[in-house]
Amino acid sequence: MSLRSGDGATLLASAIVGRTIPVVVLRSGVTHTDGETIYAGPDSSTDSVVVQAALIAAGSLDVGMGKLVGRRGSRSRYLTLETQRAMDLLRDVAPNQVLDRAGALYDGPASRSAEESLRRAKSARIPDAPAWCGEIRPSKLIRQQQTESSEITETMLSNALKPSELQELDDDEADDADRSSVLDLLAAPINNPMAAKLAKMLGMGGSPTSGESGAGDEAAMRGNRQGRGLRGATQVRTTASTTGSPGAPSAGHHYPEWSVDRRAYRADWCTVSQFDPPVQSGTAPLPETPDVRLRKQLATLGQANEPHRRQHDGDGLDITALVDFASDRRIGQPGDPRVYEQRRRTGHDLGVLILLDASGSTGESTDGHQIFAGERQLAAQLTAELDVLGNRVATYGFYSRGKDNVRFLRAKTFNEPYGHAARRRLAAIQPTGFTRLGAAVRHGTHLLREQAGTSKLLLIVVGDGLPYEDGYEHRHAHEDTRKALAEAVELGVGCACIAMRSPTRPEVIDRVWGHVAHCHVEHPHELAPQIRPLIQRALKDAAAQRRRGTSTTHEATG
């Protein structure tokens, strides 16, 4: 079906993507999109609009566009693979005739992700996409991302690139055999923060050369965002690799520390850096040990409404189902009359950061059992059950060796599953160093607010509950930790401590943690009966603080 106007196509594209996607019919040219609008050629059919909408919905245009600039062949092959993958993902909402055409594009195996398609597109054995699919224009997508980016301003871009170099991003002026000089510039191993940020935005990642793990390169290219961080949190560059050996740059943050004697903050006093734990070749991942009792207690925490589509009745119309129903009726088919969307309390809106105390004191043994081994098992079970329930969860170990060397060891980030790699990293974390707990709480709060992406935020510290380091002890350490916890709650982050086989006296734990949720267990299996009231109290305290903050704001502006 050819396009006469963009009105009907806009409805169709919007139904596929799940948000409004205008379709503009051009006087000349080929159908393409910038990720926000679909531009249809004058001789295009609705099939090409469906393909472009599917690419948006499947995330095909969100990764690696910088690698397709100036590579016509790779672009066309990538379009073949991603059309096939996207249509398969959207087979419940896409028209049958487009599904059939997409299935005939390539008889090889389908890609499992856009990243895989990007790698496979280098092969000449993948057929080029036919004209009815439209085309991908990386430069237009990149420019749209630049317009929307809050991290890189127009001034920053103009300072980084000359106009003549920006012109090299025009797809129509590039040849397959040519490589844009601006891309070569960004790929060069120069410690240039602007180049690193722009390269990240373009989806460019350097491939490690033979004999290199690539971990240091990844850390060097990793972008940092200040965003909604804590008061007084600034970013620095430290010289260390992700495994702790010197040489490669790693992102870090400065945080203040509370001095109870001076009744004031020491500004930019502590530095927190993130690393991967050193994983030895023989390190086995932690075993998967499902805890049904723990999962049952966690199941209803942080629940939120989520849409259920194609219902017989509901709170509103399901546009996708309505379009399908109308299309079927128009061609004489009965169609599916379930055209409503219903919201039910089946989703999860909870972000949790589990902070495992990996200081040397946890390496001590009680009754022949290492305290840290039990704490790590408990952290692993919490991570696994929260993850399988659909919550946003991250897990880090931490220790310190002085105020300028507080280390976070990555086991799992918010954006990765708790799979083999995460369980292996968690197994590689070993107790060492000391416990500068205030800085750890402040950085954990920063990560939650910056990366969790949920309205309910929770920080759980698993350890002995005692802050200690040379020069950071007794009343000073206790009050700084209390202050850091109070700051977190004030920012809407619930805080909880699970002390396991802790040799710390109960009155000391109460002194530090008494104003927030905390509990004591001797073994991981004892946690299930206590975890629900523990988390409920932490989230309730944070919600109450948010309400007080909102009330104060209204009074001030009223």
Secondary structure, DSSP 4 states (H G I P E B T S, - for coil): -B-S-HHHHHHHHHHHHTS---EEE-SSS--EE-SS-EEE-TT-BHHHHHHHHHHHHTTTTSS-GGGGTT-HHHHHHHHHHHHHHHHHHTTTTS-HHHHHHHHTS--SPPPSSHHHHHHHTT-TTSPPPPGGG----HHHHHHHHHHH-SSS-HHHHHHHS-HHHHHTT-GGG--TT---HHHHHHHS----HHHHHHHHHTT--PPPPTT--SHHHHHHH-----TT--TT-EEEEEE--TTS-TTSEEEEEEEEEEETTTTEEEEEEEEEEEE-----TTPPPPPP---HHHHHHHTTTTEEEEEEEEESS-SEE-HHHHHHHHHHHHTT-------EEEEEEEEE-EEEEEEEE-SGGGG-EETTEEHHHHHHHHHHHHHHHHHHTT-EEEEEEEEESSTT-EEEEEEE-TTS-SSHHHHHHHHH----SBB-HHHHHHHHHHHIIIII-SSEEEEEEEE----BBTTB-HHHHHHHHHHHHHHHHHTTEEEEEEEES--S-HHHHHHHHTTSEEEEESSGGGSHHHHHHHHHHHHHHHHHHHHHHHHHHHHHH-
